[in-house]
Amino acid sequence: MQLSFNKHRLPNTLDQLREGQNAVLEHLDLPHDTATRLMELGFVPGHIISAARSAPGGDPRVFRVDGSEVALRRETARHLQIRLTE
């Protein structure tokens, strides 16, 4: 039996996206009111999101979506499911 460990695991939630990476938003796993507000800001499933910068302490993080830059706390970004773009 052979076990393999991938040290460079692909991100599957928005909080794991590194600066400069792009991903497609797949799903928002948040309460309805919060998900609705994020969708109003451009976080709509199927849209491409780019990780921009972060605050000096690492939280919040800035993401580019739908022509805007939006800051999200890591706790919120952790509930947005993504798929990396090629």
Residue pairs with C-beta under 8 A, 6 or more apart in sequence:
10 84
11 17
11 18
11 21
11 23
11 82
11 84
12 81
12 82
12 83
13 77
13 78
13 79
13 80
13 81
13 82
14 23
14 25
14 49
14 51
14 63
14 72
14 77
14 78
14 80
14 82
15 61
15 74
15 77
15 78
15 80
17 23
17 49
17 51
17 63
17 82
18 51
19 51
19 52
19 53
19 54
20 50
20 51
21 50
21 51
21 84
22 48
22 49
22 50
22 51
22 84
22 85
23 48
23 49
23 82
23 83
23 84
23 85
24 46
24 47
24 48
24 49
24 82
24 83
24 84
24 85
25 43
25 44
25 45
25 46
25 47
25 48
25 49
25 65
25 80
25 81
25 82
26 45
26 81
26 82
26 83
27 45
27 80
27 81
28 35
28 38
28 39
28 43
28 45
28 79
28 80
28 81
29 79
29 80
29 81
30 38
30 76
30 79
30 80
34 76
38 76
38 80
41 65
41 66
41 68
41 70
42 65
42 66
42 67
42 68
42 70
43 49
43 65
43 70
43 80
44 66
47 65
47 66
48 65
48 85
49 63
49 64
49 65
49 82
50 63
50 64
50 65
51 61
51 63
52 61
52 62
52 63
52 64
52 69
53 61
53 62
54 60
54 61
54 62
55 61
55 71
58 74
59 73
59 74
60 71
60 72
60 73
60 74
61 71
61 72
61 73
61 74
61 77
62 69
62 70
62 71
63 69
63 70
63 71
63 72
63 77
64 70
